[in-house]
Amino acid sequence: MGPIGELRGTVRTRAIEERRRMLEERGDTECALIHARVEFAKPFPLDSVEH
């Protein structure tokens, strides 16, 4: 995996964790990780990655 692929994975993982934490804080622990993964399963826009 190249550097951009690794960066995408890192950014996506961090975003999933933040979303999961936010849902858990609201009390939705059962589906928090599933919702986070579904939300961030969309293609990652390469435009937003700094070159």
CHARMM-style PDB file with segment names, atoms N, HN, CA, C and O in Angstrom:
ATOM      1  N   MET     1       0.855  -1.183   0.000  1.00  0.00      PROA
ATOM      2  CA  MET     1       0.000   0.000   0.000  1.00  0.00      PROA
ATOM      3  C   MET     1       0.895   1.239   0.000  1.00  0.00      PROA
ATOM      4  O   MET     1       1.854   1.321   0.768  1.00  0.00      PROA
ATOM      5  N   GLY     2       0.580   2.186  -0.853  1.00  0.00      PROA
ATOM      6  HN  GLY     2      -0.199   2.120  -1.477  1.00  0.00      PROA
ATOM      7  CA  GLY     2       1.386   3.406  -0.931  1.00  0.00      PROA
ATOM      8  C   GLY     2       1.055   4.372   0.191  1.00  0.00      PROA
ATOM      9  O   GLY     2       0.147   4.137   0.988  1.00  0.00      PROA
ATOM     10  N   PRO     3       1.806   5.462   0.239  1.00  0.00      PROA
ATOM     11  CA  PRO     3       1.609   6.437   1.327  1.00  0.00      PROA
ATOM     12  C   PRO     3       0.206   7.045   1.343  1.00  0.00      PROA
ATOM     13  O   PRO     3      -0.344   7.297   2.415  1.00  0.00      PROA
ATOM     14  N   ILE     4      -0.378   7.284   0.166  1.00  0.00      PROA
ATOM     15  HN  ILE     4       0.069   7.079  -0.705  1.00  0.00      PROA
ATOM     16  CA  ILE     4      -1.727   7.868   0.151  1.00  0.00      PROA
ATOM     17  C   ILE     4      -2.740   6.857   0.670  1.00  0.00      PROA
ATOM     18  O   ILE     4      -3.647   7.222   1.417  1.00  0.00      PROA
ATOM     19  N   GLY     5      -2.598   5.593   0.284  1.00  0.00      PROA
ATOM     20  HN  GLY     5      -1.860   5.296  -0.323  1.00  0.00      PROA
ATOM     21  CA  GLY     5      -3.496   4.558   0.790  1.00  0.00      PROA
ATOM     22  C   GLY     5      -3.396   4.421   2.294  1.00  0.00      PROA
ATOM     23  O   GLY     5      -4.408   4.254   2.976  1.00  0.00      PROA
ATOM     24  N   GLU     6      -2.171   4.491   2.818  1.00  0.00      PROA
ATOM     25  HN  GLU     6      -1.350   4.626   2.264  1.00  0.00      PROA
ATOM     26  CA  GLU     6      -1.983   4.402   4.275  1.00  0.00      PROA
ATOM     27  C   GLU     6      -2.606   5.604   4.965  1.00  0.00      PROA
ATOM     28  O   GLU     6      -3.249   5.461   6.004  1.00  0.00      PROA
ATOM     29  N   LEU     7      -2.418   6.790   4.392  1.00  0.00      PROA
ATOM     30  HN  LEU     7      -1.895   6.906   3.547  1.00  0.00      PROA
ATOM     31  CA  LEU     7      -2.993   8.003   4.975  1.00  0.00      PROA
ATOM     32  C   LEU     7      -4.513   7.917   4.977  1.00  0.00      PROA
ATOM     33  O   LEU     7      -5.158   8.260   5.968  1.00  0.00      PROA
ATOM     34  N   ARG     8      -5.086   7.456   3.859  1.00  0.00      PROA
ATOM     35  HN  ARG     8      -4.562   7.177   3.054  1.00  0.00      PROA
ATOM     36  CA  ARG     8      -6.538   7.299   3.794  1.00  0.00      PROA
ATOM     37  C   ARG     8      -7.033   6.360   4.879  1.00  0.00      PROA
ATOM     38  O   ARG     8      -8.033   6.645   5.538  1.00  0.00      PROA
ATOM     39  N   GLY     9      -6.344   5.246   5.071  1.00  0.00      PROA
ATOM     40  HN  GLY     9      -5.531   5.015   4.536  1.00  0.00      PROA
ATOM     41  CA  GLY     9      -6.736   4.288   6.103  1.00  0.00      PROA
ATOM     42  C   GLY     9      -6.672   4.894   7.492  1.00  0.00      PROA
ATOM     43  O   GLY     9      -7.563   4.678   8.314  1.00  0.00      PROA
ATOM     44  N   THR    10      -5.612   5.658   7.754  1.00  0.00      PROA
ATOM     45  HN  THR    10      -4.888   5.834   7.086  1.00  0.00      PROA
ATOM     46  CA  THR    10      -5.440   6.286   9.066  1.00  0.00      PROA
ATOM     47  C   THR    10      -6.529   7.318   9.320  1.00  0.00      PROA
ATOM     48  O   THR    10      -7.134   7.340  10.392  1.00  0.00      PROA
ATOM     49  N   VAL    11      -6.777   8.167   8.338  1.00  0.00      PROA
ATOM     50  HN  VAL    11      -6.286   8.149   7.467  1.00  0.00      PROA
ATOM     51  CA  VAL    11      -7.793   9.214   8.493  1.00  0.00      PROA
ATOM     52  C   VAL    11      -9.163   8.585   8.682  1.00  0.00      PROA
ATOM     53  O   VAL    11      -9.938   9.018   9.535  1.00  0.00      PROA
ATOM     54  N   ARG    12      -9.464   7.554   7.882  1.00  0.00      PROA
ATOM     55  HN  ARG    12      -8.835   7.203   7.189  1.00  0.00      PROA
ATOM     56  CA  ARG    12     -10.771   6.904   7.979  1.00  0.00      PROA
ATOM     57  C   ARG    12     -10.937   6.225   9.336  1.00  0.00      PROA
ATOM     58  O   ARG    12     -11.995   6.333   9.956  1.00  0.00      PROA
ATOM     59  N   THR    13      -9.904   5.526   9.799  1.00  0.00      PROA
ATOM     60  HN  THR    13      -9.045   5.438   9.295  1.00  0.00      PROA
ATOM     61  CA  THR    13      -9.979   4.854  11.097  1.00  0.00      PROA
ATOM     62  C   THR    13     -10.219   5.870  12.206  1.00  0.00      PROA
ATOM     63  O   THR    13     -11.047   5.644  13.088  1.00  0.00      PROA
ATOM     64  N   ARG    14      -9.501   6.981  12.164  1.00  0.00      PROA
ATOM     65  HN  ARG    14      -8.828   7.164  11.448  1.00  0.00      PROA
ATOM     66  CA  ARG    14      -9.665   8.013  13.185  1.00  0.00      PROA
ATOM     67  C   ARG    14     -11.083   8.577  13.144  1.00  0.00      PROA
ATOM     68  O   ARG    14     -11.690   8.801  14.192  1.00  0.00      PROA
ATOM     69  N   ALA    15     -11.612   8.808  11.948  1.00  0.00      PROA
ATOM     70  HN  ALA    15     -11.118   8.627  11.097  1.00  0.00      PROA
ATOM     71  CA  ALA    15     -12.962   9.355  11.813  1.00  0.00      PROA
ATOM     72  C   ALA    15     -14.007   8.372  12.337  1.00  0.00      PROA
ATOM     73  O   ALA    15     -14.972   8.773  12.986  1.00  0.00      PROA
ATOM     74  N   ILE    16     -13.811   7.087  12.053  1.00  0.00      PROA
ATOM     75  HN  ILE    16     -13.026   6.761  11.525  1.00  0.00      PROA
ATOM     76  CA  ILE    16     -14.737   6.061  12.553  1.00  0.00      PROA
ATOM     77  C   ILE    16     -14.720   6.048  14.078  1.00  0.00      PROA
ATOM     78  O   ILE    16     -15.775   5.985  14.710  1.00  0.00      PROA
ATOM     79  N   GLU    17     -13.534   6.109  14.669  1.00  0.00      PROA
ATOM     80  HN  GLU    17     -12.677   6.160  14.156  1.00  0.00      PROA
ATOM     81  CA  GLU    17     -13.432   6.101  16.133  1.00  0.00      PROA
ATOM     82  C   GLU    17     -14.116   7.324  16.742  1.00  0.00      PROA
ATOM     83  O   GLU    17     -14.811   7.205  17.751  1.00  0.00      PROA
ATOM     84  N   GLU    18     -13.923   8.504  16.134  1.00  0.00      PROA
ATOM     85  HN  GLU    18     -13.358   8.600  15.315  1.00  0.00      PROA
ATOM     86  CA  GLU    18     -14.554   9.716  16.665  1.00  0.00      PROA
ATOM     87  C   GLU    18     -16.073   9.612  16.587  1.00  0.00      PROA
ATOM     88  O   GLU    18     -16.778   9.984  17.525  1.00  0.00      PROA
ATOM     89  N   ARG    19     -16.571   9.105  15.461  1.00  0.00      PROA
ATOM     90  HN  ARG    19     -15.998   8.803  14.698  1.00  0.00      PROA
ATOM     91  CA  ARG    19     -18.021   8.953  15.289  1.00  0.00      PROA
ATOM     92  C   ARG    19     -18.581   7.947  16.294  1.00  0.00      PROA
ATOM     93  O   ARG    19     -19.640   8.168  16.882  1.00  0.00      PROA
ATOM     94  N   ARG    20     -17.859   6.841  16.484  1.00  0.00      PROA
ATOM     95  HN  ARG    20     -16.999   6.661  16.006  1.00  0.00      PROA
ATOM     96  CA  ARG    20     -18.303   5.813  17.432  1.00  0.00      PROA
ATOM     97  C   ARG    20     -18.367   6.395  18.840  1.00  0.00      PROA
ATOM     98  O   ARG    20     -19.329   6.163  19.572  1.00  0.00      PROA
ATOM     99  N   ARG    21     -17.341   7.151  19.213  1.00  0.00      PROA
ATOM    100  HN  ARG    21     -16.560   7.339  18.618  1.00  0.00      PROA
ATOM    101  CA  ARG    21     -17.304   7.760  20.544  1.00  0.00      PROA
ATOM    102  C   ARG    21     -18.474   8.725  20.732  1.00  0.00      PROA
ATOM    103  O   ARG    21     -19.104   8.749  21.789  1.00  0.00      PROA
ATOM    104  N   MET    22     -18.757   9.515  19.705  1.00  0.00      PROA
ATOM    105  HN  MET    22     -18.245   9.496  18.846  1.00  0.00      PROA
ATOM    106  CA  MET    22     -19.849  10.473  19.798  1.00  0.00      PROA
ATOM    107  C   MET    22     -21.183   9.750  20.002  1.00  0.00      PROA
ATOM    108  O   MET    22     -21.991  10.161  20.835  1.00  0.00      PROA
ATOM    109  N   LEU    23     -21.413   8.675  19.243  1.00  0.00      PROA
ATOM    110  HN  LEU    23     -20.756   8.341  18.567  1.00  0.00      PROA
ATOM    111  CA  LEU    23     -22.662   7.920  19.390  1.00  0.00      PROA
ATOM    112  C   LEU    23     -22.742   7.261  20.764  1.00  0.00      PROA
ATOM    113  O   LEU    23     -23.813   7.215  21.369  1.00  0.00      PROA
ATOM    114  N   GLU    24     -21.618   6.753  21.259  1.00  0.00      PROA
ATOM    115  HN  GLU    24     -20.748   6.790  20.767  1.00  0.00      PROA
ATOM    116  CA  GLU    24     -21.617   6.120  22.584  1.00  0.00      PROA
ATOM    117  C   GLU    24     -21.938   7.136  23.670  1.00  0.00      PROA
ATOM    118  O   GLU    24     -22.654   6.824  24.621  1.00  0.00      PROA
ATOM    119  N   GLU    25     -21.409   8.361  23.533  1.00  0.00      PROA
ATOM    120  HN  GLU    25     -20.828   8.614  22.760  1.00  0.00      PROA
ATOM    121  CA  GLU    25     -21.679   9.393  24.532  1.00  0.00      PROA
ATOM    122  C   GLU    25     -23.164   9.730  24.583  1.00  0.00      PROA
ATOM    123  O   GLU    25     -23.680  10.112  25.633  1.00  0.00      PROA
ATOM    124  N   ARG    26     -23.850   9.591  23.453  1.00  0.00      PROA
ATOM    125  HN  ARG    26     -23.430   9.281  22.600  1.00  0.00      PROA
ATOM    126  CA  ARG    26     -25.293   9.839  23.428  1.00  0.00      PROA
ATOM    127  C   ARG    26     -26.073   8.639  23.933  1.00  0.00      PROA
ATOM    128  O   ARG    26     -27.294   8.710  24.073  1.00  0.00      PROA
ATOM    129  N   GLY    27     -25.387   7.541  24.208  1.00  0.00      PROA
ATOM    130  HN  GLY    27     -24.395   7.483  24.094  1.00  0.00      PROA
ATOM    131  CA  GLY    27     -26.046   6.372  24.779  1.00  0.00      PROA
ATOM    132  C   GLY    27     -26.371   5.279  23.775  1.00  0.00      PROA
ATOM    133  O   GLY    27     -26.978   4.272  24.140  1.00  0.00      PROA
ATOM    134  N   ASP    28     -25.981   5.453  22.518  1.00  0.00      PROA
ATOM    135  HN  ASP    28     -25.488   6.270  22.221  1.00  0.00      PROA
ATOM    136  CA  ASP    28     -26.281   4.454  21.483  1.00  0.00      PROA
ATOM    137  C   ASP    28     -25.072   3.544  21.301  1.00  0.00      PROA
ATOM    138  O   ASP    28     -24.379   3.618  20.287  1.00  0.00      PROA
ATOM    139  N   THR    29     -24.822   2.680  22.293  1.00  0.00      PROA
ATOM    140  HN  THR    29     -25.385   2.620  23.117  1.00  0.00      PROA
ATOM    141  CA  THR    29     -23.620   1.844  22.229  1.00  0.00      PROA
ATOM    142  C   THR    29     -23.807   0.624  21.341  1.00  0.00      PROA
ATOM    143  O   THR    29     -22.843   0.144  20.746  1.00  0.00      PROA
ATOM    144  N   GLU    30     -25.020   0.119  21.243  1.00  0.00      PROA
ATOM    145  HN  GLU    30     -25.803   0.509  21.727  1.00  0.00      PROA
ATOM    146  CA  GLU    30     -25.245  -1.134  20.519  1.00  0.00      PROA
ATOM    147  C   GLU    30     -24.897  -1.014  19.041  1.00  0.00      PROA
ATOM    148  O   GLU    30     -24.290  -1.921  18.471  1.00  0.00      PROA
ATOM    149  N   CYS    31     -25.275   0.094  18.418  1.00  0.00      PROA
ATOM    150  HN  CYS    31     -25.768   0.831  18.881  1.00  0.00      PROA
ATOM    151  CA  CYS    31     -25.088   0.235  16.973  1.00  0.00      PROA
ATOM    152  C   CYS    31     -24.036   1.280  16.612  1.00  0.00      PROA
ATOM    153  O   CYS    31     -23.849   1.582  15.433  1.00  0.00      PROA
ATOM    154  N   ALA    32     -23.353   1.832  17.604  1.00  0.00      PROA
ATOM    155  HN  ALA    32     -23.505   1.586  18.561  1.00  0.00      PROA
ATOM    156  CA  ALA    32     -22.449   2.952  17.339  1.00  0.00      PROA
ATOM    157  C   ALA    32     -21.386   2.613  16.299  1.00  0.00      PROA
ATOM    158  O   ALA    32     -21.185   3.376  15.355  1.00  0.00      PROA
ATOM    159  N   LEU    33     -20.703   1.481  16.457  1.00  0.00      PROA
ATOM    160  HN  LEU    33     -20.866   0.860  17.225  1.00  0.00      PROA
ATOM    161  CA  LEU    33     -19.618   1.154  15.534  1.00  0.00      PROA
ATOM    162  C   LEU    33     -20.158   0.848  14.144  1.00  0.00      PROA
ATOM    163  O   LEU    33     -19.551   1.231  13.144  1.00  0.00      PROA
ATOM    164  N   ILE    34     -21.298   0.159  14.073  1.00  0.00      PROA
ATOM    165  HN  ILE    34     -21.792  -0.152  14.885  1.00  0.00      PROA
ATOM    166  CA  ILE    34     -21.899  -0.158  12.768  1.00  0.00      PROA
ATOM    167  C   ILE    34     -22.243   1.131  12.034  1.00  0.00      PROA
ATOM    168  O   ILE    34     -21.924   1.271  10.853  1.00  0.00      PROA
ATOM    169  N   HSD    35     -22.889   2.073  12.712  1.00  0.00      PROA
ATOM    170  HN  HSD    35     -23.149   1.959  13.671  1.00  0.00      PROA
ATOM    171  CA  HSD    35     -23.246   3.338  12.077  1.00  0.00      PROA
ATOM    172  C   HSD    35     -22.001   4.077  11.615  1.00  0.00      PROA
ATOM    173  O   HSD    35     -21.975   4.635  10.518  1.00  0.00      PROA
ATOM    174  N   ALA    36     -20.973   4.082  12.448  1.00  0.00      PROA
ATOM    175  HN  ALA    36     -20.994   3.629  13.339  1.00  0.00      PROA
ATOM    176  CA  ALA    36     -19.742   4.782  12.089  1.00  0.00      PROA
ATOM    177  C   ALA    36     -19.118   4.154  10.851  1.00  0.00      PROA
ATOM    178  O   ALA    36     -18.687   4.871   9.947  1.00  0.00      PROA
ATOM    179  N   ARG    37     -19.062   2.833  10.795  1.00  0.00      PROA
ATOM    180  HN  ARG    37     -19.412   2.251  11.529  1.00  0.00      PROA
ATOM    181  CA  ARG    37     -18.465   2.165   9.634  1.00  0.00      PROA
ATOM    182  C   ARG    37     -19.268   2.417   8.365  1.00  0.00      PROA
ATOM    183  O   ARG    37     -18.688   2.640   7.303  1.00  0.00      PROA
ATOM    184  N   VAL    38     -20.595   2.384   8.462  1.00  0.00      PROA
ATOM    185  HN  VAL    38     -21.066   2.203   9.326  1.00  0.00      PROA
ATOM    186  CA  VAL    38     -21.432   2.628   7.284  1.00  0.00      PROA
ATOM    187  C   VAL    38     -21.208   4.044   6.775  1.00  0.00      PROA
ATOM    188  O   VAL    38     -21.084   4.262   5.570  1.00  0.00      PROA
ATOM    189  N   GLU    39     -21.155   5.004   7.690  1.00  0.00      PROA
ATOM    190  HN  GLU    39     -21.255   4.827   8.669  1.00  0.00      PROA
ATOM    191  CA  GLU    39     -20.999   6.396   7.299  1.00  0.00      PROA
ATOM    192  C   GLU    39     -19.675   6.638   6.587  1.00  0.00      PROA
ATOM    193  O   GLU    39     -19.616   7.432   5.647  1.00  0.00      PROA
ATOM    194  N   PHE    40     -18.612   5.963   7.023  1.00  0.00      PROA
ATOM    195  HN  PHE    40     -18.661   5.318   7.786  1.00  0.00      PROA
ATOM    196  CA  PHE    40     -17.295   6.206   6.447  1.00  0.00      PROA
ATOM    197  C   PHE    40     -16.888   5.147   5.430  1.00  0.00      PROA
ATOM    198  O   PHE    40     -15.717   5.068   5.056  1.00  0.00      PROA
ATOM    199  N   ALA    41     -17.839   4.332   4.977  1.00  0.00      PROA
ATOM    200  HN  ALA    41     -18.789   4.396   5.281  1.00  0.00      PROA
ATOM    201  CA  ALA    41     -17.527   3.320   3.969  1.00  0.00      PROA
ATOM    202  C   ALA    41     -17.543   3.907   2.563  1.00  0.00      PROA
ATOM    203  O   ALA    41     -17.130   3.252   1.607  1.00  0.00      PROA
ATOM    204  N   LYS    42     -18.016   5.130   2.441  1.00  0.00      PROA
ATOM    205  HN  LYS    42     -18.352   5.663   3.218  1.00  0.00      PROA
ATOM    206  CA  LYS    42     -18.074   5.779   1.134  1.00  0.00      PROA
ATOM    207  C   LYS    42     -16.650   6.060   0.647  1.00  0.00      PROA
ATOM    208  O   LYS    42     -15.729   6.154   1.459  1.00  0.00      PROA
ATOM    209  N   PRO    43     -16.461   6.194  -0.669  1.00  0.00      PROA
ATOM    210  CA  PRO    43     -15.118   6.492  -1.185  1.00  0.00      PROA
ATOM    211  C   PRO    43     -14.577   7.777  -0.568  1.00  0.00      PROA
ATOM    212  O   PRO    43     -15.301   8.761  -0.418  1.00  0.00      PROA
ATOM    213  N   PHE    44     -13.313   7.755  -0.218  1.00  0.00      PROA
ATOM    214  HN  PHE    44     -12.725   6.955  -0.340  1.00  0.00      PROA
ATOM    215  CA  PHE    44     -12.667   8.897   0.417  1.00  0.00      PROA
ATOM    216  C   PHE    44     -12.258   9.895  -0.664  1.00  0.00      PROA
ATOM    217  O   PHE    44     -11.559   9.508  -1.601  1.00  0.00      PROA
ATOM    218  N   PRO    45     -12.663  11.160  -0.577  1.00  0.00      PROA
ATOM    219  CA  PRO    45     -12.299  12.134  -1.619  1.00  0.00      PROA
ATOM    220  C   PRO    45     -10.807  12.460  -1.577  1.00  0.00      PROA
ATOM    221  O   PRO    45     -10.308  12.985  -0.582  1.00  0.00      PROA
ATOM    222  N   LEU    46     -10.112  12.151  -2.645  1.00  0.00      PROA
ATOM    223  HN  LEU    46     -10.518  11.724  -3.453  1.00  0.00      PROA
ATOM    224  CA  LEU    46      -8.667  12.402  -2.677  1.00  0.00      PROA
ATOM    225  C   LEU    46      -8.359  13.893  -2.652  1.00  0.00      PROA
ATOM    226  O   LEU    46      -7.269  14.287  -2.239  1.00  0.00      PROA
ATOM    227  N   ASP    47      -9.304  14.733  -3.089  1.00  0.00      PROA
ATOM    228  HN  ASP    47     -10.189  14.412  -3.425  1.00  0.00      PROA
ATOM    229  CA  ASP    47      -9.076  16.178  -3.102  1.00  0.00      PROA
ATOM    230  C   ASP    47      -8.779  16.706  -1.706  1.00  0.00      PROA
ATOM    231  O   ASP    47      -8.064  17.697  -1.559  1.00  0.00      PROA
ATOM    232  N   SER    48      -9.320  16.057  -0.684  1.00  0.00      PROA
ATOM    233  HN  SER    48      -9.901  15.252  -0.804  1.00  0.00      PROA
ATOM    234  CA  SER    48      -9.165  16.575   0.670  1.00  0.00      PROA
ATOM    235  C   SER    48      -7.826  16.190   1.294  1.00  0.00      PROA
ATOM    236  O   SER    48      -7.516  16.624   2.403  1.00  0.00      PROA
ATOM    237  N   VAL    49      -7.027  15.377   0.590  1.00  0.00      PROA
ATOM    238  HN  VAL    49      -7.280  15.025  -0.312  1.00  0.00      PROA
ATOM    239  CA  VAL    49      -5.716  14.985   1.117  1.00  0.00      PROA
ATOM    240  C   VAL    49      -4.682  16.001   0.661  1.00  0.00      PROA
ATOM    241  O   VAL    49      -4.530  16.243  -0.536  1.00  0.00      PROA
ATOM    242  N   GLU    50      -3.973  16.593   1.609  1.00  0.00      PROA
ATOM    243  HN  GLU    50      -4.097  16.396   2.581  1.00  0.00      PROA
ATOM    244  CA  GLU    50      -2.911  17.553   1.269  1.00  0.00      PROA
ATOM    245  C   GLU    50      -1.764  16.817   0.602  1.00  0.00      PROA
ATOM    246  O   GLU    50      -1.349  15.754   1.063  1.00  0.00      PROA
ATOM    247  N   HSD    51      -1.252  17.382  -0.484  1.00  0.00      PROA
ATOM    248  HN  HSD    51      -1.589  18.245  -0.859  1.00  0.00      PROA
ATOM    249  CA  HSD    51      -0.138  16.728  -1.192  1.00  0.00      PROA
ATOM    250  C   HSD    51       1.176  17.294  -0.726  1.00  0.00      PROA
ATOM    251  OT1 HSD    51       2.232  16.875  -1.202  1.00  0.00      PROA
TER     252      HSD     51
END
